[in-house]
Amino acid sequence: HRRREGQAMRACNGRLGAPRPLVIIPSRRSLRKYLKIDFFSILSVVSIVLAAICILSAAQKRPMNGVATLPPSMHKMKVSTSAKVNARNQIFKALNQKLQPESRASVSGLRGGATATGVATTVQNTEPFEGQMPGTSGLRKKVKVFQEPRYLENFVQAIFDTNPELKGETLVLGGDGRFFNDKASLTIVKMAAANGIGRVITAKDFVASTPAISSIVRDSKAKGAIILTASHNPGGPDEDFGIKYNTANGGPAPNAVTDKIYEQTKKISSYKISEESLDPLLFKEAGSFEFCGMKVDVMDAVGAYSGLMKKIFDFPKIKALLKRSDFRMVFDGMHGVSGPFAKRIFEVDLEAPGSVINGEPLPDFGGGHPDPNLKYATDLVEAMKLAPDAKIEDDTPEFGAAADGDGDRNMIAGKGFFVTPSDSLAVIAANAKDAIPYFKNGLSGIARSMPTSGAVDSVAKSLGIDFYEVPTGWKFFGNLMDDGKISMCGEESFGTGSDHIREKDGIWAVLAWLSIIAHRNSDPSKPLMSVKDIVSEHWSKFGRSFYTRYDYEGVDSEKANSMMDHMRKSLDELKNSMEGLVTADDFQYTDPVDGSIAKSQGIRFVFNDNSRIIFRLSGTGSVGATIRMYIEACAATGGDNDSSKIPTSEAVAPLVALGLKISKLTEFTGRTEPTVIT
């Protein structure tokens, strides 16, 4: 017994091949063959018998039907390769085979039943929680709400109940690493096994960016994904947590799916979860193992995503730009999940060491708010000298960018120059065919969310391609991409992406900008064409949309809805009384692919010069309502009009005043100042 145990332990450390099965209780023949009748032999036999009794006693309390927690002696082992993990799994399998099948079945029956594979499963009774309705992109609440008993389990079970195609198939699981990500992930794995999921793919420590997860879904042909993120919202014990479901195309579930999930949460009476304990150490390194008959693959999400980006962009060309003496970049990870991805791509693949700041993911994002904008991306704002009174210095980087908590949003800046998300989308679209190999055959079409400025509309018209205006929410782009109608899209809320995945993609947008800068500066002997130069040239050709967004966060929901209702009732009156107003409506969208209709997607006022005032309630907050007022003032092209010299605040001021007057925002909410101005 001691000899075989030693071989098994050495095999788990990688010095031998597959271990021999452990012999816990020797047969009579082996006892007669190996035992010698002396004091130490008797003591050994007694020890073996006592050990066997302990193991069988433990088995009656907790069946060992899969890979469970490791014995204490193995917690100190280094698990650095899949071979070591597999060796360890074989040891557990040998131990499990020593238990009598009938004992396992009887215990499972007492515990609540077993699946067809003998997995011990508990069916827990539960009651519905109010308000588990997914917003623009998933369910978001405070961490303490998700920590309430049964709250997370109810929503996850509702996903499994309403998506039966997941049974026996592959599910991808990951999150942005915020507080509670690890514990929630372990719970979901155990529920997946109990609900008959065939395979779970996740990243090391369950941490992966939303774009990377979308890519994994598409590459693995998974049936869906559960993503744990509250996106750009703050994290920590007293902050926000979120969960959303993505479908087989890798994109956020459409309204038809989320509506079914919500309806199920209102009538749920039980959930299923495996009884087996699950050791977090199994998810520290890449590898594969089985848990209760379900295959679990832990993969290197960073390496896989880096490989995808190399297929889309010309890395040698970008690398040449980064080696120029007159060019330096900085990327702010904001202590979100994009940090490791950025370090791999910018510092290793593109050989720009030191270009990533705040690159270590933290459960509370370092105490910051991981929303890449002029208010919260303070380190990037300082580095790029974006404040109105900031003085540009010799060492100010030529290019700066940031990403949010889960890595799907982006912020782009030049030296002392902020690029609005709407302008960013338009510039990328206008230069994609020449600067990005992935688009060498051109774009099939472009789409934007309704509140996003019309800057990209002019580009689509110039390129002679189709243009689509959709409601806010990345899920509305999915059908258009799947049908081949568009290959690029974006939102004013710092989201930009293409059909390489079905989520917006922060690092993709940064690489797109680097590709454009590299293309515009292909001759290293000429002076550098800066970010500001590129955008100013774009304005001179397509015109400029002065754009701003006022966010009023944490507004009482009843007051916010009353304000919106007031405007809806006033639409007809305003149409007839306001000079230059050509459209006043509550935006409604009909999907050109499946004919689905999305109503009440935002109140908009459009004027005869294409200037706009838009109001909508955001679905990304966790407490109260967020009122967003979008203002767009359009400037003509040509002539002596140099729009680059006009401050945005000055250009939009009259429309801001008009929007506040129309909405009666202060009267309804009591707010006199916005929380954030972008």
C-alpha positions as CSV (number, residue, x, y, z in Angstrom):
1,H,0.0,0.0,0.0
2,R,2.8,2.5,0.9
3,R,4.7,1.6,-2.2
4,R,1.7,2.2,-4.5
5,E,0.7,5.4,-2.7
6,G,4.2,6.8,-3.1
7,Q,4.1,6.0,-6.9
8,A,0.7,7.8,-7.2
9,M,1.9,10.9,-5.4
10,R,5.0,11.1,-7.5
11,A,2.9,10.7,-10.6
12,C,0.8,13.7,-9.6
13,N,4.1,15.8,-9.4
14,G,4.9,14.8,-13.0
15,R,7.8,12.4,-12.4
16,L,5.9,9.3,-13.5
17,G,3.2,8.5,-16.0
18,A,-0.4,7.5,-15.1
19,P,-0.6,6.3,-11.5
20,R,-1.6,2.8,-10.5
21,P,-4.9,2.6,-8.6
22,L,-4.6,3.1,-4.8
23,V,-5.3,-0.1,-2.9
24,I,-7.2,1.2,0.1
25,I,-8.3,-2.3,1.5
26,P,-6.0,-5.2,0.6
27,S,-7.5,-8.5,-0.2
28,R,-6.9,-11.6,2.0
29,R,-4.5,-13.0,-0.5
30,S,-2.4,-9.9,-0.5
31,L,-2.5,-9.8,3.3
32,R,-1.1,-13.4,3.5
33,K,1.5,-12.6,0.9
34,Y,2.8,-9.3,2.3
35,L,2.2,-9.3,6.0
36,K,4.8,-10.6,8.5
37,I,3.6,-11.3,12.0
38,D,5.5,-8.9,14.2
39,F,4.5,-5.8,16.2
40,F,5.0,-3.3,13.4
41,S,3.0,-5.4,10.9
42,I,0.1,-5.7,13.3
43,L,0.2,-2.0,13.9
44,S,0.2,-1.4,10.1
45,V,-2.8,-3.7,9.6
46,V,-4.7,-1.9,12.4
47,S,-3.9,1.5,10.8
48,I,-5.1,0.3,7.4
49,V,-8.4,-1.0,8.8
50,L,-9.0,2.2,10.7
51,A,-8.3,4.2,7.5
52,A,-10.7,2.1,5.5
53,I,-13.5,2.6,8.1
54,C,-12.9,6.4,8.0
55,I,-13.1,6.5,4.3
56,L,-16.3,4.4,4.1
57,S,-17.8,6.5,6.8
58,A,-17.0,9.7,4.9
59,A,-18.4,8.2,1.8
60,Q,-21.8,7.6,3.5
61,K,-21.8,11.3,4.4
62,R,-20.7,12.6,1.1
63,P,-20.5,10.5,-2.1
64,M,-17.4,10.9,-4.3
65,N,-18.8,10.8,-7.8
66,G,-16.4,13.2,-9.5
67,V,-13.5,15.5,-8.9
68,A,-14.1,17.0,-5.5
69,T,-11.9,18.9,-3.0
70,L,-8.3,17.9,-2.7
71,P,-7.1,16.1,0.4
72,P,-5.0,18.4,2.6
73,S,-1.8,16.6,1.7
74,M,-2.3,17.7,-1.9
75,H,-3.1,21.3,-1.4
76,K,0.6,22.2,-1.3
77,M,1.2,20.6,-4.7
78,K,1.9,22.8,-7.7
79,V,-0.5,22.2,-10.5
80,S,1.1,23.8,-13.5
81,T,0.2,21.6,-16.4
82,S,-2.8,19.7,-17.6
83,A,-0.8,16.4,-17.3
84,K,-0.5,16.9,-13.5
85,V,-4.2,17.8,-13.3
86,N,-5.1,14.6,-15.2
87,A,-2.8,12.5,-13.0
88,R,-4.6,13.9,-9.9
89,N,-8.0,13.1,-11.5
90,Q,-7.0,9.5,-12.1
91,I,-6.2,9.1,-8.4
92,F,-9.6,10.4,-7.4
93,K,-11.2,8.1,-10.0
94,A,-9.4,5.1,-8.5
95,L,-10.6,6.1,-5.0
96,N,-14.2,6.5,-6.3
97,Q,-14.1,3.0,-7.8
98,K,-13.4,1.5,-4.4
99,L,-16.8,2.7,-3.1
100,Q,-19.7,0.4,-3.7
101,P,-22.1,1.8,-6.4
102,E,-25.1,0.8,-4.3
103,S,-23.9,2.9,-1.4
104,R,-23.6,5.9,-3.7
105,A,-27.1,5.5,-5.1
106,S,-28.7,5.1,-1.7
107,V,-26.9,8.2,-0.4
108,S,-28.0,10.1,-3.5
109,G,-31.5,9.1,-2.9
110,L,-31.4,10.5,0.6
111,R,-29.9,13.7,-0.6
112,G,-32.5,14.5,-3.2
113,G,-31.8,12.1,-6.1
114,A,-29.2,11.3,-8.7
115,T,-28.9,12.1,-12.4
116,A,-28.6,9.4,-15.1
117,T,-24.8,9.5,-14.5
118,G,-25.1,9.0,-10.7
119,V,-24.4,12.6,-9.9
120,A,-25.7,13.5,-6.4
121,T,-28.0,16.4,-6.9
122,T,-30.0,18.5,-4.5
123,V,-33.3,20.0,-5.6
124,Q,-33.7,23.1,-3.4
125,N,-37.1,24.7,-2.8
126,T,-37.2,28.4,-3.5
127,E,-39.5,31.4,-4.0
128,P,-39.3,34.1,-6.6
129,F,-37.6,37.5,-6.0
130,E,-39.1,40.6,-7.3
131,G,-37.2,42.7,-9.9
132,Q,-35.0,40.1,-11.6
133,M,-35.6,41.7,-14.9
134,P,-32.5,42.0,-17.2
135,G,-31.8,45.5,-18.3
136,T,-29.9,46.7,-21.4
137,S,-27.3,44.0,-20.9
138,G,-28.1,41.6,-18.0
139,L,-29.3,41.7,-14.4
140,R,-27.4,44.2,-12.3
141,K,-27.8,44.7,-8.5
142,K,-25.7,45.4,-5.5
143,V,-23.4,42.6,-4.4
144,K,-25.3,42.3,-1.1
145,V,-28.5,41.5,-3.1
146,F,-26.7,38.8,-5.1
147,Q,-25.3,37.4,-1.8
148,E,-28.8,36.8,-0.4
149,P,-29.6,33.1,-0.2
150,R,-31.1,31.8,-3.4
151,Y,-31.0,35.1,-5.3
152,L,-28.1,34.1,-7.7
153,E,-29.4,30.5,-7.9
154,N,-32.9,31.6,-8.9
155,F,-31.7,33.6,-11.9
156,V,-29.2,31.0,-13.1
157,Q,-31.8,28.3,-12.8
158,A,-34.2,30.5,-14.8
159,I,-31.5,30.6,-17.6
160,F,-31.2,26.8,-17.6
161,D,-35.0,26.3,-17.5
162,T,-35.7,28.6,-20.5
163,N,-32.7,27.4,-22.6
164,P,-33.1,23.6,-22.8
165,E,-30.7,23.5,-25.8
166,L,-27.9,23.8,-23.2
167,K,-28.4,20.3,-21.8
168,G,-25.7,18.0,-22.9
169,E,-23.9,20.8,-24.7
170,T,-21.2,23.4,-24.0
171,L,-21.6,26.5,-21.8
172,V,-18.9,29.2,-21.5
173,L,-18.5,30.9,-18.1
174,G,-16.4,33.9,-17.1
175,G,-16.5,37.3,-15.6
176,D,-14.6,40.5,-15.1
177,G,-13.1,39.5,-11.7
178,R,-15.0,41.9,-9.6
179,F,-15.9,41.1,-6.0
180,F,-18.1,37.9,-5.7
181,N,-17.0,36.7,-9.2
182,D,-15.2,33.6,-7.8
183,K,-17.9,32.4,-5.4
184,A,-20.6,33.0,-7.9
185,S,-18.7,31.1,-10.6
186,L,-18.2,28.0,-8.4
187,T,-22.0,28.0,-7.7
188,I,-22.8,28.2,-11.4
189,V,-20.4,25.3,-12.2
190,K,-22.1,23.1,-9.6
191,M,-25.6,24.1,-10.9
192,A,-24.5,23.4,-14.5
193,A,-23.5,19.9,-13.6
194,A,-26.8,19.3,-11.8
195,N,-28.7,20.6,-14.8
196,G,-27.0,18.2,-17.2
197,I,-24.7,20.6,-19.0
198,G,-22.2,18.5,-21.0
199,R,-19.2,20.8,-20.8
200,V,-18.2,24.1,-19.2
201,I,-15.4,26.2,-20.7
202,T,-13.9,28.9,-18.5
203,A,-10.7,31.0,-18.1
204,K,-8.2,30.8,-15.3
205,D,-9.8,32.0,-12.0
206,F,-13.0,32.5,-14.0
207,V,-11.6,35.8,-15.3
208,A,-12.0,36.9,-18.9
209,S,-13.0,39.9,-20.8
210,T,-16.5,40.0,-22.3
211,P,-15.0,40.2,-25.9
212,A,-12.8,37.2,-25.2
213,I,-15.8,35.2,-23.9
214,S,-17.8,36.1,-27.1
215,S,-14.9,34.8,-29.1
216,I,-14.7,31.6,-27.1
217,V,-18.4,30.9,-27.6
218,R,-18.0,31.2,-31.4
219,D,-14.8,29.2,-31.7
220,S,-16.0,26.4,-29.5
221,K,-19.5,26.3,-31.0
222,A,-20.9,26.6,-27.5
223,K,-24.7,26.9,-27.1
224,G,-24.4,29.9,-24.8
225,A,-22.4,31.8,-22.1
226,I,-23.0,33.2,-18.7
227,I,-21.0,36.3,-18.1
228,L,-20.6,37.8,-14.6
229,T,-20.1,41.5,-15.0
230,A,-21.6,44.9,-14.2
231,S,-19.5,46.3,-17.0
232,H,-18.4,49.9,-16.2
233,N,-20.1,50.0,-12.8
234,P,-18.0,50.1,-9.6
235,G,-17.1,46.9,-7.8
236,G,-16.5,45.8,-4.2
237,P,-18.5,44.4,-1.3
238,D,-20.8,47.4,-1.2
239,E,-20.9,48.0,-5.0
240,D,-22.4,46.3,-8.1
241,F,-22.5,42.8,-9.5
242,G,-24.2,41.5,-12.6
243,I,-25.0,38.5,-14.7
244,K,-26.0,38.2,-18.3
245,Y,-26.7,35.4,-20.7
246,N,-25.2,35.3,-24.3
247,T,-26.6,33.0,-27.0
248,A,-24.8,30.7,-29.4
249,N,-23.7,33.5,-31.7
250,G,-21.6,35.0,-28.9
251,G,-23.8,38.0,-28.4
252,P,-26.2,39.2,-25.7
253,A,-29.5,37.4,-25.6
254,P,-32.2,39.2,-27.5
255,N,-35.4,40.5,-25.8
256,A,-37.3,37.4,-26.7
257,V,-34.8,35.3,-24.6
258,T,-34.4,37.7,-21.7
259,D,-38.2,38.1,-21.5
260,K,-38.6,34.3,-21.0
261,I,-35.9,34.3,-18.4
262,Y,-37.6,37.1,-16.5
263,E,-41.0,35.3,-16.7
264,Q,-39.4,32.2,-15.3
265,T,-37.9,34.1,-12.3
266,K,-41.4,35.2,-11.4
267,K,-42.7,31.6,-11.0
268,I,-39.6,29.6,-10.1
269,S,-40.1,27.1,-7.2
270,S,-36.9,25.1,-7.1
271,Y,-33.3,25.0,-8.4
272,K,-30.8,22.1,-8.9
273,I,-27.2,22.1,-7.6
274,S,-24.6,19.4,-7.2
275,E,-23.7,18.3,-3.7
276,E,-20.0,17.8,-4.5
277,S,-17.5,20.3,-3.2
278,L,-15.4,22.0,-5.8
279,D,-11.9,23.2,-5.1
280,P,-11.0,26.7,-6.5
281,L,-7.4,25.4,-7.1
282,L,-8.6,23.4,-10.0
283,F,-9.2,26.7,-11.9
284,K,-5.8,28.3,-11.2
285,E,-4.1,26.9,-14.4
286,A,-5.2,25.8,-17.8
287,G,-6.2,22.2,-18.0
288,S,-9.2,19.8,-18.2
289,F,-11.0,17.6,-15.6
290,E,-14.4,16.1,-14.9
291,F,-16.8,17.2,-12.3
292,C,-19.8,15.0,-11.6
293,G,-19.7,13.6,-15.1
294,M,-19.4,17.1,-16.7
295,K,-16.2,18.1,-18.6
296,V,-14.6,21.3,-17.4
297,D,-12.0,23.0,-19.6
298,V,-9.9,25.9,-18.1
299,M,-8.2,27.8,-20.9
300,D,-5.8,30.6,-21.5
301,A,-8.2,33.3,-22.6
302,V,-5.5,35.9,-23.0
303,G,-3.5,33.8,-25.5
304,A,-6.6,32.9,-27.5
305,Y,-7.7,36.6,-27.8
306,S,-4.2,37.7,-28.8
307,G,-4.3,35.2,-31.6
308,L,-7.6,36.5,-32.8
309,M,-6.3,40.1,-32.9
310,K,-3.3,39.0,-35.0
311,K,-5.7,37.6,-37.6
312,I,-7.5,41.0,-37.9
313,F,-4.7,43.6,-37.7
314,D,-1.2,44.0,-39.2
315,F,0.9,43.7,-36.1
316,P,4.3,44.3,-37.8
317,K,3.0,47.6,-39.2
318,I,1.7,48.7,-35.7
319,K,5.0,47.6,-34.2
320,A,6.9,49.8,-36.6
321,L,4.7,52.8,-35.5
322,L,5.4,52.1,-31.8
323,K,9.2,52.0,-32.4
324,R,9.2,55.6,-33.8
325,S,11.0,58.0,-31.6
326,D,8.2,60.6,-32.0
327,F,5.4,58.2,-31.0
328,R,4.5,56.9,-27.5
329,M,1.2,55.4,-26.3
330,V,-0.4,54.7,-22.9
331,F,-3.3,52.3,-22.2
332,D,-5.2,52.6,-18.9
333,G,-6.6,49.2,-17.8
334,M,-8.5,51.0,-14.9
335,H,-7.7,47.8,-12.8
336,G,-10.3,45.9,-14.9
337,V,-10.1,42.6,-16.7
338,S,-8.5,44.1,-19.8
339,G,-5.2,44.7,-18.1
340,P,-3.7,41.2,-18.7
341,F,-4.9,41.3,-22.3
342,A,-3.4,44.7,-22.9
343,K,-0.1,43.7,-21.4
344,R,0.1,40.6,-23.6
345,I,-0.8,42.5,-26.8
346,F,0.8,46.0,-26.3
347,E,3.8,45.2,-24.2
348,V,4.7,41.7,-25.4
349,D,3.3,41.2,-28.9
350,L,3.8,44.8,-30.0
351,E,7.0,45.3,-27.9
352,A,5.9,48.5,-26.2
353,P,7.0,47.9,-22.6
354,G,5.6,50.1,-19.9
355,S,2.7,51.2,-22.1
356,V,0.0,49.8,-19.8
357,I,-1.0,51.5,-16.5
358,N,-3.4,50.2,-13.9
359,G,-3.1,46.8,-15.6
360,E,-3.7,44.6,-12.6
361,P,-7.3,43.4,-12.2
362,L,-8.7,44.1,-8.7
363,P,-12.0,43.0,-7.2
364,D,-12.9,46.7,-6.4
365,F,-11.0,48.1,-9.4
366,G,-8.6,49.8,-7.0
367,G,-11.5,51.8,-5.5
368,G,-12.2,53.5,-8.8
369,H,-15.1,53.6,-11.2
370,P,-14.0,51.6,-14.2
371,D,-15.9,53.8,-16.7
372,P,-13.6,55.1,-19.5
373,N,-14.7,58.7,-19.7
374,L,-13.4,62.2,-18.9
375,K,-14.6,62.0,-15.4
376,Y,-13.5,58.6,-14.2
377,A,-10.5,57.8,-16.3
378,T,-8.5,60.3,-14.3
379,D,-5.0,58.8,-14.8
380,L,-5.5,58.8,-18.6
381,V,-6.9,62.3,-18.5
382,E,-3.8,63.5,-16.6
383,A,-1.4,61.5,-18.8
384,M,-2.9,62.9,-22.0
385,K,-3.4,66.4,-20.7
386,L,-7.1,66.4,-21.6
387,A,-8.3,68.9,-18.9
388,P,-9.1,72.3,-20.3
389,D,-6.3,74.0,-18.4
390,A,-3.7,71.2,-18.8
391,K,-0.4,72.1,-20.3
392,I,1.0,69.7,-23.0
393,E,4.5,68.7,-22.2
394,D,7.3,67.1,-24.3
395,D,6.7,63.7,-22.8
396,T,3.0,63.7,-23.3
397,P,2.1,60.5,-25.2
398,E,0.8,60.9,-28.8
399,F,-1.9,58.3,-28.2
400,G,-3.9,57.2,-25.2
401,A,-6.7,54.8,-24.6
402,A,-8.6,53.1,-21.7
403,A,-11.1,50.2,-21.3
404,D,-13.8,49.6,-18.7
405,G,-14.3,46.9,-16.1
406,D,-15.1,44.0,-18.4
407,G,-13.1,45.2,-21.4
408,D,-15.8,45.9,-23.9
409,R,-15.8,49.8,-23.8
410,N,-13.0,52.1,-24.9
411,M,-11.9,55.7,-24.7
412,I,-9.6,57.2,-27.4
413,A,-7.4,60.3,-27.0
414,G,-4.6,62.1,-28.7
415,K,-2.2,64.5,-27.1
416,G,-4.5,67.1,-25.5
417,F,-7.3,65.9,-27.7
418,F,-10.4,63.8,-26.7
419,V,-12.1,61.7,-29.4
420,T,-15.8,61.3,-28.9
421,P,-17.1,57.7,-29.3
422,S,-19.3,58.9,-32.2
423,D,-16.4,60.4,-34.0
424,S,-14.2,57.4,-33.2
425,L,-16.7,55.0,-34.9
426,A,-16.9,57.3,-38.0
427,V,-13.1,57.6,-38.4
428,I,-12.6,53.9,-38.0
429,A,-15.3,53.2,-40.6
430,A,-13.9,55.7,-43.1
431,N,-10.4,54.3,-42.9
432,A,-11.0,50.6,-42.3
433,K,-10.6,49.3,-45.9
434,D,-7.2,50.8,-46.3
435,A,-5.8,50.5,-42.8
436,I,-7.1,47.1,-41.4
437,P,-6.5,43.9,-43.3
438,Y,-9.7,42.3,-42.0
439,F,-11.7,44.8,-44.0
440,K,-9.6,44.8,-47.2
441,N,-12.8,44.0,-49.2
442,G,-14.7,46.9,-47.7
443,L,-17.6,47.1,-45.2
444,S,-20.9,45.4,-45.9
445,G,-22.8,48.0,-43.9
446,I,-22.7,50.1,-40.7
447,A,-25.0,50.5,-37.8
448,R,-25.2,52.8,-34.7
449,S,-27.5,53.1,-31.7
450,M,-30.2,55.8,-32.0
451,P,-28.6,58.2,-29.4
452,T,-25.2,58.0,-31.1
453,S,-24.4,61.0,-33.3
454,G,-25.0,60.9,-37.0
455,A,-21.2,61.3,-37.8
456,V,-21.0,57.7,-39.2
457,D,-24.2,58.3,-41.3
458,S,-22.2,60.5,-43.7
459,V,-19.5,57.9,-44.0
460,A,-21.9,55.2,-44.9
461,K,-23.4,57.5,-47.5
462,S,-20.0,58.3,-48.9
463,L,-19.0,54.7,-49.1
464,G,-22.3,53.7,-50.7
465,I,-23.1,51.1,-48.1
466,D,-26.2,50.3,-46.0
467,F,-26.8,52.1,-42.7
468,Y,-29.0,51.0,-39.8
469,E,-30.2,52.9,-36.7
470,V,-31.0,50.6,-33.8
471,P,-32.0,51.0,-30.1
472,T,-29.4,51.1,-27.4
473,G,-28.0,47.7,-26.5
474,W,-25.5,45.6,-28.3
475,K,-28.0,42.8,-28.7
476,F,-29.7,44.8,-31.5
477,F,-26.6,44.5,-33.7
478,G,-26.4,40.7,-33.5
479,N,-29.1,39.9,-36.1
480,L,-27.7,42.4,-38.5
481,M,-24.2,40.9,-38.2
482,D,-25.5,37.3,-38.4
483,D,-27.4,38.2,-41.6
484,G,-24.3,39.8,-43.2
485,K,-26.0,43.3,-43.3
486,I,-23.3,45.1,-41.3
487,S,-19.6,44.5,-40.5
488,M,-19.1,47.4,-38.1
489,C,-21.2,49.2,-35.4
490,G,-21.0,51.4,-32.4
491,E,-22.6,53.2,-29.6
492,E,-22.1,56.7,-28.1
493,S,-21.5,55.0,-24.7
494,F,-17.9,54.2,-25.7
495,G,-18.7,50.9,-27.4
496,T,-17.2,50.0,-30.8
497,G,-16.9,46.7,-32.6
498,S,-17.2,44.6,-35.7
499,D,-18.4,41.2,-36.8
500,H,-15.3,39.3,-35.6
501,I,-17.4,38.7,-32.4
502,R,-20.9,39.7,-31.2
503,E,-19.8,42.1,-28.4
504,K,-18.3,45.5,-28.4
505,D,-14.5,45.2,-28.0
506,G,-12.3,47.8,-26.2
507,I,-8.9,46.5,-27.3
508,W,-10.1,45.9,-30.8
509,A,-11.0,49.6,-31.1
510,V,-7.5,50.6,-29.7
511,L,-5.8,48.4,-32.3
512,A,-8.0,49.9,-35.0
513,W,-6.9,53.4,-34.1
514,L,-3.2,52.3,-34.0
515,S,-3.7,50.7,-37.4
516,I,-5.1,54.0,-38.8
517,I,-2.3,56.0,-37.3
518,A,0.3,53.6,-38.7
519,H,-1.3,53.7,-42.1
520,R,-1.3,57.5,-42.1
521,N,2.3,57.6,-41.1
522,S,3.7,54.9,-43.3
523,D,6.7,57.1,-44.3
524,P,8.8,57.5,-41.2
525,S,10.8,60.4,-42.7
526,K,7.7,62.7,-42.6
527,P,6.4,64.5,-39.6
528,L,3.9,62.5,-37.5
529,M,0.2,62.9,-38.4
530,S,-1.4,63.1,-35.0
531,V,-4.8,61.9,-33.7
532,K,-6.0,65.5,-33.8
533,D,-4.8,65.9,-37.4
534,I,-6.7,62.7,-38.5
535,V,-9.9,63.8,-36.8
536,S,-9.7,67.3,-38.1
537,E,-9.2,66.1,-41.7
538,H,-12.3,63.8,-41.2
539,W,-14.4,66.8,-40.1
540,S,-13.3,68.8,-43.1
541,K,-14.5,66.1,-45.4
542,F,-17.7,64.8,-43.7
543,G,-18.7,67.7,-41.4
544,R,-18.6,67.7,-37.6
545,S,-21.2,66.7,-35.0
546,F,-20.8,68.5,-31.7
547,Y,-21.9,66.0,-29.2
548,T,-22.4,65.8,-25.5
549,R,-24.3,63.6,-23.0
550,Y,-25.6,64.6,-19.6
551,D,-26.1,61.7,-17.1
552,Y,-28.3,62.1,-14.1
553,E,-27.6,59.0,-12.0
554,G,-29.5,57.5,-9.1
555,V,-32.7,59.4,-9.8
556,D,-35.9,58.2,-8.1
557,S,-37.5,55.8,-10.7
558,E,-41.0,57.2,-10.2
559,K,-39.8,60.7,-10.8
560,A,-37.8,59.7,-13.9
561,N,-40.7,57.9,-15.4
562,S,-43.0,60.8,-14.7
563,M,-40.7,63.1,-16.6
564,M,-40.6,60.8,-19.6
565,D,-44.4,60.4,-19.6
566,H,-44.7,64.2,-19.5
567,M,-42.7,64.5,-22.7
568,R,-44.6,61.7,-24.5
569,K,-47.8,63.6,-23.9
570,S,-46.3,66.8,-25.2
571,L,-44.9,65.4,-28.5
572,D,-47.8,66.5,-30.8
573,E,-48.0,69.9,-29.2
574,L,-44.2,70.5,-29.6
575,K,-44.3,69.4,-33.3
576,N,-46.7,72.2,-34.1
577,S,-45.1,74.9,-32.0
578,M,-41.3,74.5,-32.2
579,E,-39.6,76.2,-35.1
580,G,-37.3,74.0,-37.2
581,L,-38.5,70.8,-35.5
582,V,-39.1,68.0,-38.1
583,T,-39.4,64.9,-35.8
584,A,-40.7,64.4,-32.3
585,D,-41.4,60.8,-31.4
586,D,-40.7,57.9,-29.1
587,F,-38.3,55.8,-31.1
588,Q,-39.5,52.4,-32.3
589,Y,-37.4,49.8,-34.1
590,T,-38.4,47.0,-36.4
591,D,-35.7,44.4,-36.9
592,P,-35.2,43.9,-40.6
593,V,-34.1,40.3,-40.1
594,D,-36.8,38.8,-37.9
595,G,-39.4,41.5,-37.8
596,S,-39.3,41.9,-34.0
597,I,-40.4,45.3,-32.7
598,A,-38.8,47.2,-29.9
599,K,-41.0,50.1,-28.6
600,S,-40.3,53.1,-26.4
601,Q,-36.6,53.2,-27.0
602,G,-36.1,56.9,-26.3
603,I,-37.7,60.3,-27.0
604,R,-36.1,62.2,-29.8
605,F,-36.4,65.7,-31.2
606,V,-34.8,66.2,-34.6
607,F,-34.3,69.6,-36.3
608,N,-34.0,70.6,-39.9
609,D,-30.2,70.9,-39.7
610,N,-30.0,67.3,-38.3
611,S,-29.3,68.6,-34.8
612,R,-31.0,66.4,-32.1
613,I,-32.1,66.3,-28.5
614,I,-32.7,62.8,-27.1
615,F,-33.9,61.5,-23.7
616,R,-33.9,57.9,-22.5
617,L,-33.6,56.0,-19.2
618,S,-30.5,53.8,-19.0
619,G,-30.8,50.1,-18.1
620,T,-27.3,49.7,-16.9
621,G,-27.5,51.0,-13.3
622,S,-28.2,49.0,-10.2
623,V,-30.1,51.5,-8.1
624,G,-32.8,54.0,-9.1
625,A,-32.9,55.3,-12.7
626,T,-30.3,57.1,-14.8
627,I,-31.7,59.8,-17.1
628,R,-29.5,60.5,-20.1
629,M,-29.9,63.6,-22.2
630,Y,-28.0,63.5,-25.6
631,I,-27.3,66.7,-27.5
632,E,-26.0,66.8,-31.1
633,A,-25.3,70.1,-32.9
634,C,-24.3,69.8,-36.6
635,A,-21.7,72.0,-38.4
636,A,-21.5,72.3,-42.1
637,T,-18.5,71.4,-44.2
638,G,-16.4,73.5,-46.6
639,G,-15.9,77.2,-46.8
640,D,-14.0,79.0,-44.0
641,N,-15.8,77.2,-41.3
642,D,-13.1,75.6,-39.1
643,S,-15.2,73.6,-36.6
644,S,-12.1,72.3,-34.8
645,K,-11.6,75.7,-33.2
646,I,-15.1,75.8,-31.7
647,P,-15.5,74.4,-28.1
648,T,-18.1,71.7,-27.9
649,S,-19.7,73.3,-24.8
650,E,-20.2,76.5,-26.7
651,A,-21.7,74.8,-29.8
652,V,-24.2,72.7,-27.8
653,A,-25.2,75.3,-25.1
654,P,-28.5,76.5,-26.8
655,L,-29.7,72.9,-27.3
656,V,-28.8,71.9,-23.7
657,A,-31.0,74.8,-22.5
658,L,-33.8,73.8,-24.8
659,G,-33.6,70.2,-23.7
660,L,-33.9,71.1,-20.0
661,K,-36.8,73.3,-20.8
662,I,-38.7,70.7,-22.8
663,S,-38.2,68.0,-20.3
664,K,-38.8,70.0,-17.1
665,L,-36.0,67.8,-15.7
666,T,-35.3,70.0,-12.7
667,E,-39.0,70.3,-11.8
668,F,-39.6,66.6,-11.9
669,T,-36.3,65.3,-10.3
670,G,-35.0,68.2,-8.3
671,R,-31.6,67.9,-10.0
672,T,-29.8,71.0,-11.0
673,E,-26.6,69.5,-12.2
674,P,-25.8,66.2,-14.1
675,T,-23.7,63.6,-12.4
676,V,-21.4,63.2,-15.5
677,I,-21.0,65.2,-18.6
678,T,-19.3,63.5,-21.6
